[in-house]
Amino acid sequence: MTTTMKTLFKHALVISLLALLVACGDKESGGIDVSGLDKNSPDGAFLLTMNTLADSNIKAAIKNSLSDDKYKELVSEFENKKNEPMPEDQKMQFNQALAMLNQDNAEETLYGMVAPQLTQVRAFMPMMLMGAKDQFSQQLGATDASLAPRCDSNSDVVDGTVTWIMDNDILQEDKVKNSIAELVKTGRALNLSSADDLQKLDFNQALDMGGQVFDGFKNALNAHGININDILRSAEVSDVNVQGDEATMVASFKVFGKTACSPVTMMKRDDIWVINPQQ
C-alpha cells in the first residue's frame, strides 16, 4: 500500500477509533457544506476528504489527494502487485471466513464465538475504562488547555467519554447481535466466493469494495450507538497557517456533545494538498 493510501486509512481509523471511544456523535451537527470548498486550499482539501470518507467514497478520497500522474502511477502499481500470489495460509483463512459468512446461521455462529469474551469484558469494563482514562489522558496531554476557543480540553473529552461509556451498556446483547448482523450483511454483499475472486479485482473495483467494507464497518458501530458519519461531517478547521508548501491548522470534531480538537499538518505535493503522512 502506498504512503498516500496508508495516510488516508490511518486518519480514517483514528477518527473511527475516536468514535468508538466516545460512542456517540453529535446527532444535530449540520454537516460539511462542500459547495464552497476549494480543494486547492489546505483547509478545503482536508474537509473534502472528511466528506468523502463520510460518504464511504474511498475512490474520491484517493483522487482528491493525488495528481492525475500520481493516480495513474498508483493504478499501475496496484495492477503489478495484484498478480503476486497470496500466501496459502492467508488464502485458507480468507476462504474459511467467506464460508462462515455464507452459512444460514452465520450471525448465531459468530455471536456464539464472541459471547464468552463479552461476559468477561463487561465484568471488567469499569476497571478497564478507568485504566484507559489514565492512559489516554497521558497520551493526549489531557490538561485544561484547549487548542482553539471552540475546543473543549482533552481532559473534558476524556472524562465525558469514560462517564458515558460507564453509564451506557454499549456491549448489550442486542447491540452486539445487530453489529454482527451488519458485518455479515456487508461480507455477503461483496459477492466473493473465494480469495481468487479478490485478486481478480481491478483498481476501481478494489476501491469500490473498500468503500463497501468501510461503510459496513460504520454500520456495525452504529448498532452500538456510534455514528461515525456525523462525526466526520462535523469537521471544522481554524487557525490555518500556510508557509509555502506546508500548512498547519486545528481540526475539530463533535463527539459526545464535546468539541474534540487536534492539530493537523498538510503538505503540498504536485500542487495537491494532502495530510502529512508523518504526523
C-alpha positions as CSV (number, residue, x, y, z in Angstrom):
1,M,0.0,0.0,0.0
2,T,1.4,3.4,-0.9
3,T,2.1,6.2,1.6
4,T,-0.9,8.2,0.4
5,M,-3.3,5.3,0.9
6,K,-1.8,4.4,4.2
7,T,-2.2,8.0,5.4
8,L,-5.9,8.2,4.4
9,F,-6.7,4.9,6.0
10,K,-4.7,5.9,9.1
11,H,-6.7,9.0,9.6
12,A,-10.0,7.2,8.9
13,L,-9.0,4.6,11.5
14,V,-8.1,7.3,14.0
15,I,-11.4,9.0,13.6
16,S,-13.2,5.6,13.8
17,L,-11.4,4.8,17.0
18,L,-12.2,8.2,18.4
19,A,-15.9,7.5,17.6
20,L,-15.6,4.1,19.3
21,L,-14.2,5.7,22.4
22,V,-16.8,8.4,22.7
23,A,-19.6,6.1,21.4
24,C,-21.8,8.9,20.3
25,G,-21.6,11.7,17.7
26,D,-23.5,15.0,17.7
27,K,-26.7,14.0,16.0
28,E,-27.6,17.6,15.3
29,S,-24.4,18.5,13.5
30,G,-25.2,20.5,10.3
31,G,-22.5,18.7,8.3
32,I,-19.9,20.0,5.9
33,D,-21.0,22.4,3.3
34,V,-18.9,21.2,0.4
35,S,-20.4,23.7,-2.2
36,G,-17.9,26.4,-1.3
37,L,-14.8,24.3,-0.6
38,D,-11.7,24.7,-2.6
39,K,-9.5,21.6,-2.8
40,N,-6.6,23.8,-3.8
41,S,-6.5,25.2,-0.3
42,P,-5.3,23.1,2.6
43,D,-8.4,23.5,4.7
44,G,-10.7,22.8,1.8
45,A,-8.8,19.7,0.9
46,F,-9.0,18.4,4.4
47,L,-12.7,19.0,4.7
48,L,-13.4,17.4,1.3
49,T,-11.5,14.3,2.4
50,M,-13.6,14.1,5.6
51,N,-16.8,14.4,3.5
52,T,-15.8,11.7,1.0
53,L,-14.9,9.4,4.0
54,A,-18.4,10.1,5.4
55,D,-19.8,9.0,2.0
56,S,-17.5,5.9,2.2
57,N,-16.2,7.1,-1.2
58,I,-12.6,5.8,-0.9
59,K,-12.1,6.4,-4.6
60,A,-12.9,10.1,-4.3
61,A,-10.7,10.4,-1.2
62,I,-7.8,9.0,-3.1
63,K,-8.4,11.1,-6.2
64,N,-8.7,14.3,-4.1
65,S,-5.2,13.5,-2.6
66,L,-3.3,12.8,-5.8
67,S,-2.4,14.5,-9.0
68,D,-3.5,12.8,-12.2
69,D,0.0,11.4,-12.8
70,K,0.4,10.1,-9.3
71,Y,-3.1,8.5,-9.5
72,K,-2.1,6.7,-12.7
73,E,1.1,5.5,-11.0
74,L,-0.9,4.1,-8.1
75,V,-3.2,2.2,-10.5
76,S,-0.1,0.8,-12.3
77,E,1.4,-0.2,-9.0
78,F,-1.8,-2.0,-7.9
79,E,-2.1,-3.9,-11.2
80,N,1.5,-5.1,-10.9
81,K,1.2,-6.2,-7.3
82,K,-2.2,-7.9,-7.5
83,N,-0.6,-10.7,-9.6
84,E,1.6,-11.7,-6.6
85,P,0.2,-14.9,-5.1
86,M,-1.5,-14.7,-1.8
87,P,0.2,-16.9,0.9
88,E,-1.6,-20.2,1.2
89,D,-2.3,-19.8,4.9
90,Q,-3.9,-16.4,4.3
91,K,-5.9,-17.8,1.4
92,M,-7.2,-20.6,3.6
93,Q,-8.2,-18.3,6.4
94,F,-9.9,-15.9,3.9
95,N,-11.9,-18.8,2.3
96,Q,-12.9,-20.1,5.7
97,A,-14.2,-16.7,6.7
98,L,-16.2,-16.5,3.5
99,A,-17.7,-19.9,4.0
100,M,-18.8,-18.9,7.5
101,L,-20.3,-15.7,6.3
102,N,-22.4,-17.5,3.7
103,Q,-23.8,-20.0,6.2
104,D,-27.5,-19.6,7.0
105,N,-26.8,-19.3,10.7
106,A,-23.7,-17.1,10.3
107,E,-24.9,-14.5,12.8
108,E,-25.6,-17.1,15.5
109,T,-22.3,-18.8,15.0
110,L,-20.3,-15.6,15.2
111,Y,-22.2,-14.4,18.3
112,G,-21.5,-17.8,19.9
113,M,-17.8,-17.3,19.3
114,V,-17.7,-13.8,21.0
115,A,-20.3,-14.2,23.7
116,P,-17.9,-15.8,26.4
117,Q,-15.4,-13.0,25.8
118,L,-18.2,-10.4,26.1
119,T,-19.2,-11.7,29.5
120,Q,-15.7,-11.3,30.8
121,V,-15.2,-7.8,29.2
122,R,-18.4,-6.5,30.7
123,A,-17.4,-7.7,34.1
124,F,-14.1,-5.9,34.0
125,M,-15.4,-2.9,32.0
126,P,-15.3,-0.3,34.9
127,M,-11.7,-1.2,35.8
128,M,-10.6,-1.2,32.1
129,L,-12.2,2.2,31.5
130,M,-10.5,3.8,34.4
131,G,-7.2,2.4,33.3
132,A,-7.9,3.6,29.7
133,K,-8.8,7.0,31.0
134,D,-5.4,7.5,32.7
135,Q,-3.6,6.1,29.6
136,F,-5.4,8.4,27.2
137,S,-5.0,11.4,29.5
138,Q,-1.3,10.9,29.4
139,Q,-1.1,10.3,25.6
140,L,-3.4,13.2,24.7
141,G,-1.9,15.6,27.3
142,A,-5.4,15.9,28.8
143,T,-4.9,19.3,30.5
144,D,-7.4,22.2,30.9
145,A,-5.8,23.9,27.9
146,S,-7.5,23.9,24.6
147,L,-6.2,24.4,21.0
148,A,-8.8,27.0,20.0
149,P,-11.7,28.9,21.6
150,R,-14.3,26.4,20.2
151,C,-12.3,23.4,21.5
152,D,-13.0,21.5,24.7
153,S,-9.9,20.5,26.7
154,N,-8.7,16.9,26.2
155,S,-9.4,16.3,29.9
156,D,-13.1,17.2,29.4
157,V,-13.4,15.0,26.3
158,V,-11.7,12.0,28.1
159,D,-13.8,12.4,31.3
160,G,-17.0,12.8,29.3
161,T,-16.2,9.7,27.2
162,V,-15.5,7.4,30.1
163,T,-18.5,8.7,32.0
164,W,-20.8,8.0,29.1
165,I,-19.5,4.5,28.4
166,M,-19.8,3.6,32.1
167,D,-23.4,4.8,32.1
168,N,-24.4,3.0,28.9
169,D,-24.1,-0.6,28.1
170,I,-22.5,-0.5,24.6
171,L,-21.9,-4.3,24.7
172,Q,-25.6,-5.1,25.4
173,E,-26.5,-8.4,23.7
174,D,-29.0,-6.9,21.2
175,K,-26.4,-4.3,20.1
176,V,-23.7,-6.8,19.6
177,K,-26.0,-9.1,17.6
178,N,-27.1,-6.2,15.4
179,S,-23.5,-5.2,14.9
180,I,-22.6,-8.8,13.9
181,A,-25.6,-8.8,11.5
182,E,-24.3,-5.7,9.8
183,L,-20.9,-7.2,9.3
184,V,-22.3,-10.4,7.9
185,K,-24.6,-8.4,5.6
186,T,-21.5,-6.5,4.4
187,G,-19.5,-9.6,3.8
188,R,-22.2,-11.2,1.8
189,A,-22.8,-8.1,-0.3
190,L,-19.2,-8.3,-1.6
191,N,-20.2,-11.3,-3.6
192,L,-16.9,-13.0,-3.2
193,S,-16.8,-16.8,-3.5
194,S,-13.0,-17.2,-2.8
195,A,-9.7,-15.4,-2.3
196,D,-9.1,-15.9,-6.0
197,D,-12.1,-13.5,-6.7
198,L,-10.4,-10.9,-4.6
199,Q,-7.2,-11.0,-6.6
200,K,-9.2,-10.6,-9.9
201,L,-10.4,-7.2,-9.0
202,D,-9.1,-4.2,-10.9
203,F,-8.1,-1.0,-9.1
204,N,-11.5,0.7,-9.3
205,Q,-13.3,-2.4,-8.2
206,A,-11.0,-2.7,-5.3
207,L,-11.6,0.9,-4.2
208,D,-15.4,0.4,-4.5
209,M,-15.1,-2.7,-2.4
210,G,-13.0,-0.8,0.1
211,G,-15.8,1.7,0.3
212,Q,-18.4,-1.1,0.9
213,V,-16.3,-2.5,3.7
214,F,-15.8,0.9,5.4
215,D,-19.5,1.6,5.1
216,G,-20.3,-1.8,6.7
217,F,-17.8,-1.1,9.5
218,K,-19.5,2.2,10.2
219,N,-23.0,0.5,10.2
220,A,-21.7,-2.1,12.6
221,L,-20.5,0.6,15.0
222,N,-23.8,2.4,14.5
223,A,-25.5,-0.6,16.1
224,H,-23.7,0.4,19.3
225,G,-25.0,4.0,19.1
226,I,-21.9,5.2,17.3
227,N,-22.3,7.4,14.2
228,I,-19.0,8.0,12.5
229,N,-20.6,9.8,9.6
230,D,-22.0,12.5,12.0
231,I,-18.5,12.9,13.5
232,L,-16.8,13.2,10.1
233,R,-19.4,15.7,8.8
234,S,-19.0,17.8,11.9
235,A,-15.4,18.6,11.0
236,E,-14.3,22.2,11.2
237,V,-10.9,23.8,10.8
238,S,-9.4,27.0,12.1
239,D,-6.1,28.7,12.7
240,V,-4.9,27.9,9.2
241,N,-1.3,28.9,8.7
242,V,0.3,28.4,5.3
243,Q,4.1,28.6,4.9
244,G,5.0,27.7,1.3
245,D,4.2,24.0,0.7
246,E,3.3,23.3,4.3
247,A,0.2,24.3,6.3
248,T,-0.9,23.8,9.9
249,M,-4.4,24.0,11.2
250,V,-6.6,23.0,14.1
251,A,-9.3,20.4,13.1
252,S,-12.3,19.7,15.3
253,F,-15.0,17.1,15.5
254,K,-18.2,17.0,17.5
255,V,-18.1,13.9,19.8
256,F,-20.3,13.1,22.8
257,G,-21.5,16.7,23.0
258,K,-17.9,17.9,23.1
259,T,-15.6,19.5,20.6
260,A,-12.5,17.4,20.3
261,C,-9.6,19.1,18.5
262,S,-6.3,18.0,17.0
263,P,-3.5,19.8,15.2
264,V,-3.2,18.8,11.5
265,T,-0.3,19.4,9.1
266,M,-0.9,19.5,5.4
267,M,1.8,19.2,2.7
268,K,1.5,20.4,-0.9
269,R,2.7,17.7,-3.3
270,D,2.3,18.1,-7.1
271,D,0.0,21.0,-6.5
272,I,-2.3,18.9,-4.3
273,W,-2.7,19.4,-0.6
274,V,-2.5,16.2,1.4
275,I,-2.4,15.2,5.1
276,N,1.2,14.9,6.2
277,P,1.9,11.2,6.4
278,Q,4.5,11.7,9.1
279,Q,2.2,13.3,11.7
